[in-house]
């Protein structure tokens, strides 16, 4: 069997595992998101490094519902330069520094009723846990998309001593093993073919779609993003512009609070 086929088989099996074991957790997450969106709040999404890909997919994205708000902190989301500006050295330093996550949240003017989805394979680093702890302290809901098998085998890098799955209100377990990469090649020491990103993105889309279903069940009409690369481009742009206007309405309703100066 080829490496490619083995990789696809493994991803399919892992997706099936999430489907069969995490359906109830995804429904719970969707109800939290629906509560937030129905009450004019925002569901913030965040991840560092490759975890940021899943957070970014939540909005704006074809089929996605307005009300999700990705947080993109470039210095810990983009490290493709490896060397130079926004390089790996800066990423390694910043995402393990406590207090940085709290500073990020202050810039986004979090308010009562908001909720947070954190995408983190390991669930142990400081920035992720800063955010989780602050939301919990403020009485706001936290949803974790994380690997419990991985996280259970490593120690927290946060002063709270907790890992993400130990803090979140709802945990969606991707089930990805410690190594993440899943394919072994004879003569090669380390495995290839990472799986955590594919599964996290799929979980994010499942939460998003389930949130729309939850809103419809409540008699609400969720505002859905539409693909503009089709035969109804003008209609799609009109719909998406309404979605952006709705996002702007939610953002401008927030009271500004200046960042702390110490």
N, C-alpha and C positions, 0 to 999 in steps of 0.2 A: 504494500500500500504506500502511496506517495505521502510525503510530509504534508502537502497541501490538503489531501483528503483526510489525513489523520487530524489535522488542525480543525478543519470544518466539522468533522465528526465530534470532536471534543467540545467545540463551541456550541453545537446543537445540543449535545448532552447536558452541558451546563445550563443552557437556556431552559431546557426541559425540566431540569432540577429546580430552577427558580420558579418556573410556572407551577410545578406540582407542590412546592413547599411554601411559597411566599405570597400566594394569592390573597390570603386574609390580611397580611401586613400591608400589601399594596392597597387594598381597599381602605384600611385604616388611614394610611397616608393620604389617600385621595379625599377622604372625608375631612381631614385637617385642612388640606389645600382648598377644598370647596368652602369650608367655613371662612377661611381667610378672604378668598376672592368674593364671596357673596357679601361680605361685610366691608368691602372697599379697601381691604388690606392688600399686601403684596407677599407672595411666596418667594423669598430670596433663595437662590441656589448658588452653591459655591463648591469649589474643589481646587486643590493645588496640583500643579504639574498636569499629568494626564487625567486626573480627576476633574479638571476644569472643562474637558471636552464634553462630558455628560451634562455639567451645569449649563454650558453654553447652548446645548441642544434644546433646552426647555423653552426658550423664547428669544427672538421671534423665529418660529419654525413652522413649516407647513403642517397643518393639523393640530397645532398647539393652541392652547387657550390663553387669552390675555389675562394677566394677573401674576404670571411668573416673572421674576426679575433676577437674571444672572448677575452675579458680582464677578468682575474680571479684574484681578490685580495683576497687571502685566508682569511685574517682577517675579511673581511666583506662579504664573500661568504659562509664560513663554520662556523656554530655555533652549530653543532650537539652535540659537547661535553657538551654544556650548562655551565658546571663548569670547571675550570682549563684553560689550554691553548686554545686559540680561543673560548672562552666562550661567553655567552650572554652579560655579563657586558662589555666586550671589544667591541663587535658589537654595542651595544647601544651607546657607547661613540664615536666610530670612524665614523660611517656613518652619524653622525650629525655634524661633525667638518668641517668647511669651510677650503679650501685649500688642503685638502687631495685628492680630485678629480683632482685638477690641478697637484699635484705631481705624481699621477698615469699616467696621460696623458704624462707628460714629459718623463717618462720611456719608453713610446711606440713610441717615435719619430714620432709624427703626422706630416704629410706633406700636402701640397696643393693638393686638389682633394680627400682627404679622406672624409669619412662620418661616422656617428655615429647613432646606434640604441640603445636607452635606454629603458629597460624594468623596469617599476616602477608602481606598482599598485596605490600608493598614489601620487607619483610625487612631494613630498614636501621636501625631505631630502637633506642635504647639498652636499653630495658627488655627487649625481645624478645631481643636479643643477650646481655645479662647472663645471662639464663636459659640460653640455648643454650650459652654458654661454660662456665658453672658445671657444667651436666650433663656436658658433655664432659670437663671436668677431673676430675670424680668417676668417670669411666668408665661413665657411664649413657647410654642411647640417646636420641637426639633425632630426631624426625620433623618435617619442615617441610612445611606446605601453603602454598605461596607462588607468586608469579608470577616465573618466571625472566626472561621478556621485559622486565618492568618493572624488576626488581631489577638486571638487567645494565646498565641505562642510568643508574643513579643510584649515588652514592657512599655508603658506610657512614657512619653517624653514631655509630659506636662506636670506642673507642680501639684495639680489635683490628684495625680496618681491614677486617674481614670482613662479608659479608652472609650472611643466614641460609642461603641455598642453598649457600654455601661451607663451612658448619660442620656441617650436619645429616648424620646417618648415612643417612637416607632422605629424598629430596626428591620431593614430589608437586607437579608443575608445573601450575598452573591454566591457564597460557597466556594469561592476561588481559593485554591491551596496556597500555601506560603510561597512557593516558587513563582506563582503567576504564569510564567511561560510553561507550555504543556508538552512540547514535542522534543524528544531526545534523538540525537543523531549519533550513530556509532563513530567514535573517535573524537567527539566534541564534548568538552567538559560540562558546559552549561546548556540548559534547555533553551529552545527558541519558541516563538509563537505565543506572545502574551494574550491573555483572555479577559483580564479584568475590565479593560476599556469597553470592549464590545458588549459585555454583560451589563455594565453600569449604564451605558447609553440606552440599551433596550429597557432596563428597569425605569429609567427616567421617562421614556416615552410611554411606558405602561402606566406610570403614575399620572402623567399628563392626560392621557386619554380617559383614564378612570375618573379623573377630576371632572372632566366634561360630562361624563355619564352621571356622576353624583349631582352636579348642578342641574342637569336636565330633570333628574328624578325629583328635585326640589321645586320644579316649575320655573327654573331660571333658564335663560338662553345665553350660554357661554359665547364669548366673542372669539371666533376661530380664525387663525391665519390660513390664507388660501395660496396655493401655488400660482405664481404669476407667469410661469413658463408653460402656458396652455392656450387653448383657443378662446379663453375668456379673460384675457390679460387686463382689460380695462376694469371689468367687474372685480377682479381679484385685487387690483391696486386700490380701488374704492373701499373694498372691505378691509384691507390691511391698513389703510389710512385711518379708518374708523377705530381700528384696534390701537394704533399708535396714539390717537387722540385720547382714547380711554386710558392708556398707560400714563400719558401726560397729566390727565385729570387726577389720577391717583397720586402721582408724584407731587404735583403742586399743592395738594391739600395738606401736605405735611408741614408741621411747624419747624422752622429752622432752629437748630441748636448748634452753637459754635463748638468746634473741637476744643478739648481741654488743652490748657497751656500749663506746663509744669516747670 
